[in-house]
Amino acid sequence: MKTNQQRGQEGEDAAARYLESRGYRVIERNWRPREGAGSSQRGEVDCIAWQGRVLCFIEVKTRSGTSHGAPQEAVTLSKQRQICRLANAYVSLHRIADTPCRFDVIEVWDGASDNNAAPRIALRQNAFDYIEGNSSKQRGPRVF
């Protein structure tokens, strides 16, 4: 039986392959700010990739079934805020302001409940909008 950490890593590996097969250029995986470079930020971005001229910050959620809901439901408003703060740190650190950015979620069902079938993957482009600061109000039409 896989641990949650193993399942998550395998899901992230599958998600990166999925993105690359669709023309994304993955530039970072499990990105965290380095010491002294936005190090007050907690957390990590699972995947950062270019799709054409758009920089995508991608959260990967892996599940073995639906008993805990759809994977994207685990990307709470708090998690969205965290990803937005980290994206801000990344853009600042790399001095790439004025770059169009997008926040995506990749759902991975690992097939454990289907006799180890190949993972099923769904990409939710523009899954949520940028959330500024500590605002509790989400902008835009997408709400989980």
C-alpha positions, 0 to 999 in steps of 0.5 A: 500500500502506498503512503500519501507521500508516495501517491502524491509524488507519483501524481506530480510525476504523472502531471509533469509528463502530462504537461510536457506532452501537451507542449508546456515547458516545466521549469520548476517542481516543488518550488520553495523560496530560498533562504533570504529570497522571500523565505518568510513565505511558507509552502511550495508550488508543485509545478511552474511551467510556461505555456507559450508566453503564460507562466503557469503556477500549478497545484497537483492533487492526487487521489486514489478514489472519490471518497474524499471528494474531487481532488480540486476540492482540496485546493481551498481558499487558504491554499489559493492565497498561499499559491498566490503569495508564492507566485508573487515571490517567484515573479519578484525573485526572477524579475519577470514582472508584466508576465501573464500568469495563470493558476491551474490545478491538475487532478490525478486519480492514481488508478489504485482502485482500478487494479493499478490502471494508468492514472487519469488526469484532468487539467483545470486551466485558470482554476482560480484567480489571483488573490491579493494579500489577505483578501477573503474575497475571490475575484472572477467567476471560478469558485470551488 
